[in-house]
């Protein structure tokens, strides 16, 4: 009798456990259905955006026009994964509510996340001019000038520093990698052991994939008054550790008297920013 009661009790416990498991599974299914049905809807207010196969991809899925609604799925590296008319793709988050019109654009600069790296900063002064002015001062000025120039491009622009602060060398490309940058530009100024023995600017690359980017910027910068020393391979950590096309621009020799007159000039800084901007336009047109 007792054995039968124990078996019955054991059977009842098993039945209860099965019921609890069934209820849990049903709850999860209900939550999944509810989440799917009530996924966030986004109304695109930009005139037109191209949905891409992946963030930073050049492969188009479909064009989404103004006031069309898409279903938000997730976000990655500043891009929203969405579903539209049964198709899935990615839209640049920063453009969804802008006045950018992809159908009239001649390049993809607006879709780029560009990290601008003003070399040195804080406790790291960089090279010195013959009057002891520090390199870090002018790399920041040039980076800020480029950021300002890019305002009209709709591009997403990120600076590794925006003031005279110390930033670890490794953290600069790490920031670009983490934020899903598509392009990386580092500003520096050259120096020689003996002053006034070298002049000109150089575009450095590390990875072979970055060479076309370096060539594009070097060609665009050909309009400067300083000598264009072309492109060159450079084993610099900020471009070596970057996972996207990355260029380090040495925009003159800071301890050369003639070059320094350019480097310290606001007109030169603005000219460099303008020519780099034009180079970016041409590079992203392909």
C-alpha positions as CSV (number, residue, x, y, z in Angstrom):
1,X,0.0,0.0,0.0
2,X,2.8,2.4,1.0
3,X,4.7,1.5,-2.1
4,X,1.7,2.3,-4.3
5,X,1.2,5.6,-2.5
6,X,4.9,6.5,-3.1
7,X,4.6,5.6,-6.8
8,X,1.5,7.7,-7.1
9,X,3.2,10.6,-5.3
10,X,6.2,10.3,-7.6
11,X,3.9,10.2,-10.6
12,X,2.2,13.4,-9.5
13,X,5.5,15.2,-9.0
14,X,6.5,14.2,-12.6
15,X,3.2,15.4,-13.9
16,X,3.7,18.7,-12.1
17,X,7.2,19.1,-13.5
18,X,6.0,18.4,-17.0
19,X,3.2,20.9,-16.6
20,X,5.7,23.5,-15.3
21,X,8.0,22.9,-18.2
22,X,5.1,23.1,-20.7
23,X,4.0,26.4,-19.2
24,X,7.6,27.8,-19.4
25,X,8.0,26.7,-23.0
26,X,4.6,28.3,-23.9
27,X,5.6,31.5,-22.1
28,X,8.9,31.7,-24.1
29,X,7.0,31.1,-27.3
30,X,4.5,33.8,-26.4
31,X,7.2,36.3,-25.5
32,X,9.0,35.5,-28.8
33,X,5.8,36.1,-30.8
34,X,5.0,39.3,-28.8
35,X,8.6,40.5,-29.4
36,X,8.3,39.8,-33.1
37,X,4.9,41.5,-33.5
38,X,5.9,44.5,-31.4
39,X,9.4,45.1,-32.8
40,X,10.2,48.8,-33.1
41,X,9.1,50.5,-36.2
42,X,11.2,53.3,-37.6
43,X,10.0,55.9,-40.1
44,X,12.8,57.1,-42.4
45,X,12.6,60.8,-42.8
46,X,15.7,61.2,-45.1
47,X,14.8,61.7,-48.7
48,X,16.4,58.4,-49.7
49,X,18.8,55.8,-48.1
50,X,20.4,52.7,-49.6
51,X,20.0,49.6,-47.5
52,X,23.3,47.7,-47.5
53,X,24.0,44.0,-47.1
54,X,26.3,44.8,-44.1
55,X,27.6,47.8,-42.3
56,X,30.1,49.7,-44.6
57,X,29.3,47.3,-47.4
58,X,29.0,48.7,-51.0
59,X,26.4,46.1,-51.9
60,X,22.9,47.5,-52.1
61,X,19.8,45.7,-51.1
62,X,17.1,48.2,-51.8
63,X,16.5,52.0,-51.6
64,X,14.3,53.2,-48.8
65,X,12.6,56.6,-49.5
66,X,11.1,59.3,-47.3
67,X,8.3,58.4,-44.8
68,X,8.7,54.6,-45.5
69,X,8.6,52.4,-42.3
70,X,11.2,49.8,-41.6
71,X,11.3,47.2,-38.8
72,X,14.3,47.6,-36.5
73,X,16.1,44.4,-35.7
74,X,19.4,45.4,-34.0
75,X,22.3,47.9,-34.1
76,X,26.0,47.4,-34.8
77,X,28.8,49.9,-35.3
78,X,26.4,52.8,-35.8
79,X,24.2,50.9,-38.3
80,X,20.7,49.7,-37.9
81,X,19.7,46.2,-39.1
82,X,16.2,46.5,-40.5
83,X,13.6,44.6,-42.5
84,X,11.8,46.4,-45.3
85,X,9.3,44.7,-47.7
86,X,10.5,41.3,-46.8
87,X,14.2,42.1,-47.3
88,X,16.8,42.5,-44.6
89,X,19.7,44.9,-44.6
90,X,21.5,47.8,-42.8
91,X,21.0,51.5,-42.7
92,X,23.4,54.1,-41.3
93,X,21.8,55.2,-38.0
94,X,23.0,58.8,-38.3
95,X,21.4,59.3,-41.7
96,X,17.9,57.9,-41.0
97,X,16.5,61.2,-39.8
98,X,18.8,63.5,-41.8
99,X,18.1,65.3,-45.1
100,X,20.6,63.1,-47.0
101,X,19.4,61.9,-50.5
102,X,21.3,58.8,-51.6
103,X,19.8,59.0,-55.1
104,X,21.5,62.2,-55.9
105,X,24.8,61.5,-54.2
106,X,27.9,61.0,-56.4
107,X,29.9,59.1,-53.7
108,X,29.4,57.2,-50.5
109,X,31.2,59.6,-48.2
110,X,28.0,60.2,-46.2
111,X,27.9,56.5,-45.2
112,X,31.4,56.5,-43.9
113,X,32.5,56.4,-40.2
114,X,35.8,58.3,-40.3
115,X,38.1,58.3,-37.3
116,X,40.5,61.3,-37.3
117,X,43.6,60.9,-35.1
118,X,45.5,64.1,-34.0
119,X,48.9,62.6,-33.2
120,X,50.5,63.0,-29.8
121,X,48.8,65.1,-27.1
122,X,49.0,65.7,-23.4
123,X,52.2,64.5,-21.9
124,X,53.4,63.4,-25.4
125,X,54.5,66.6,-27.2
126,X,55.6,65.0,-30.4
127,X,58.4,66.7,-32.4
128,X,59.6,70.3,-31.8
129,X,59.9,73.2,-34.2
130,X,63.1,75.2,-34.1
131,X,61.2,77.7,-31.8
132,X,60.3,74.7,-29.5
133,X,56.6,74.8,-30.6
134,X,55.2,71.3,-30.1
135,X,53.8,69.0,-32.8
136,X,50.7,68.0,-30.8
137,X,49.4,71.6,-31.1
138,X,49.2,71.5,-34.9
139,X,48.0,67.9,-35.3
140,X,44.9,68.9,-33.3
141,X,44.4,72.1,-35.3
142,X,44.5,70.1,-38.6
143,X,42.2,67.3,-37.3
144,X,39.6,69.9,-36.1
145,X,39.8,71.7,-39.5
146,X,39.1,68.4,-41.3
147,X,36.2,67.6,-38.9
148,X,34.7,71.0,-39.7
149,X,35.2,70.4,-43.4
150,X,33.4,67.1,-43.2
151,X,30.3,68.6,-41.6
152,X,28.6,69.1,-44.9
153,X,29.3,65.5,-46.0
154,X,26.9,63.9,-43.6
155,X,29.7,61.4,-42.6
156,X,30.0,60.2,-39.1
157,X,33.2,61.7,-37.7
158,X,35.0,60.5,-34.5
159,X,38.2,62.1,-33.1
160,X,40.6,60.1,-30.9
161,X,41.1,63.3,-29.0
162,X,39.6,66.8,-29.2
163,X,41.8,68.6,-26.8
164,X,45.3,68.5,-25.4
165,X,45.0,65.2,-23.6
166,X,47.1,62.1,-23.4
167,X,45.8,59.2,-25.4
168,X,47.6,55.8,-25.4
169,X,48.9,54.9,-28.8
170,X,47.2,51.4,-28.8
171,X,43.8,52.9,-27.8
172,X,43.6,55.0,-31.0
173,X,43.2,52.2,-33.5
174,X,41.3,50.2,-30.9
175,X,38.7,53.0,-30.8
176,X,38.4,52.9,-34.6
177,X,38.0,49.1,-34.6
178,X,35.4,49.2,-31.8
179,X,33.3,51.9,-33.4
180,X,33.3,50.2,-36.8
181,X,35.2,52.9,-38.6
182,X,35.5,52.5,-42.4
183,X,38.4,55.0,-42.7
184,X,41.2,56.1,-40.4
185,X,43.4,59.2,-40.8
186,X,46.2,60.1,-38.5
187,X,47.9,63.6,-38.6
188,X,51.5,64.1,-37.8
189,X,54.5,66.2,-38.7
190,X,57.9,64.9,-39.6
191,X,61.2,66.0,-38.1
192,X,65.0,65.4,-38.8
193,X,68.0,65.1,-36.5
194,X,69.4,68.3,-38.1
195,X,67.0,71.2,-38.7
196,X,66.3,72.5,-42.1
197,X,67.5,69.4,-44.0
198,X,64.2,68.0,-45.3
199,X,60.9,69.3,-46.6
200,X,57.5,68.0,-47.8
201,X,54.7,65.7,-46.9
202,X,54.2,62.0,-47.1
203,X,51.2,59.6,-47.0
204,X,52.0,56.4,-45.1
205,X,50.2,53.1,-45.2
206,X,50.9,49.7,-43.5
207,X,48.4,47.2,-45.0
208,X,48.3,46.6,-48.7
209,X,44.5,47.3,-48.6
210,X,45.3,50.8,-47.4
211,X,47.6,51.7,-50.2
212,X,44.9,52.9,-52.6
213,X,43.5,55.1,-49.9
214,X,47.0,56.6,-49.3
215,X,47.4,57.2,-53.0
216,X,44.1,58.9,-53.3
217,X,44.9,61.3,-50.5
218,X,48.4,61.9,-51.7
219,X,47.2,62.7,-55.2
220,X,44.5,65.1,-53.8
221,X,47.1,66.9,-51.6
222,X,49.3,67.6,-54.7
223,X,47.9,71.1,-54.8
224,X,49.8,72.2,-51.6
225,X,52.8,74.5,-51.8
226,X,55.0,71.9,-50.1
227,X,56.7,69.1,-52.0
228,X,54.7,65.9,-52.3
229,X,56.9,63.0,-51.3
230,X,54.3,60.5,-52.4
231,X,53.2,57.4,-50.5
232,X,55.4,55.0,-48.5
233,X,55.1,52.0,-46.3
234,X,55.2,52.9,-42.6
235,X,55.2,50.5,-39.6
236,X,53.3,52.8,-37.3
237,X,51.0,51.2,-34.7
238,X,48.0,53.4,-35.3
239,X,47.8,52.3,-38.9
240,X,49.2,48.8,-38.3
241,X,46.5,47.9,-35.8
242,X,43.6,49.5,-37.7
243,X,41.2,47.0,-39.3
244,X,40.1,49.4,-42.0
245,X,41.9,51.5,-44.7
246,X,44.2,53.7,-42.6
247,X,46.7,56.4,-43.5
248,X,49.2,58.4,-41.5
249,X,49.8,61.8,-43.0
250,X,53.1,63.5,-42.2
251,X,52.1,67.0,-43.4
252,X,55.5,68.7,-43.4
253,X,58.8,68.9,-41.5
254,X,58.1,70.8,-38.3
255,X,61.8,71.6,-37.8
256,X,62.3,73.0,-41.3
257,X,61.9,76.8,-41.4
258,X,59.9,76.9,-44.7
259,X,57.6,73.9,-43.8
260,X,56.9,75.4,-40.4
261,X,55.7,78.6,-41.9
262,X,53.1,76.5,-43.7
263,X,52.3,74.2,-40.7
264,X,51.7,77.1,-38.3
265,X,49.4,78.9,-40.8
266,X,45.6,78.6,-40.4
267,X,45.3,78.9,-44.1
268,X,47.5,75.9,-44.7
269,X,45.5,73.9,-42.1
270,X,42.3,74.8,-43.9
271,X,43.8,74.0,-47.3
272,X,44.9,70.5,-46.1
273,X,41.5,69.9,-44.7
274,X,39.8,70.9,-48.0
275,X,42.1,68.7,-50.1
276,X,41.7,65.7,-47.8
277,X,38.0,66.2,-48.0
278,X,38.1,66.2,-51.8
279,X,40.3,63.1,-51.8
280,X,37.8,61.4,-49.6
281,X,35.0,62.3,-52.0
282,X,36.9,60.8,-54.9
283,X,38.0,57.7,-53.0
284,X,34.4,56.9,-51.8
285,X,33.1,57.5,-55.3
286,X,34.6,54.1,-56.4
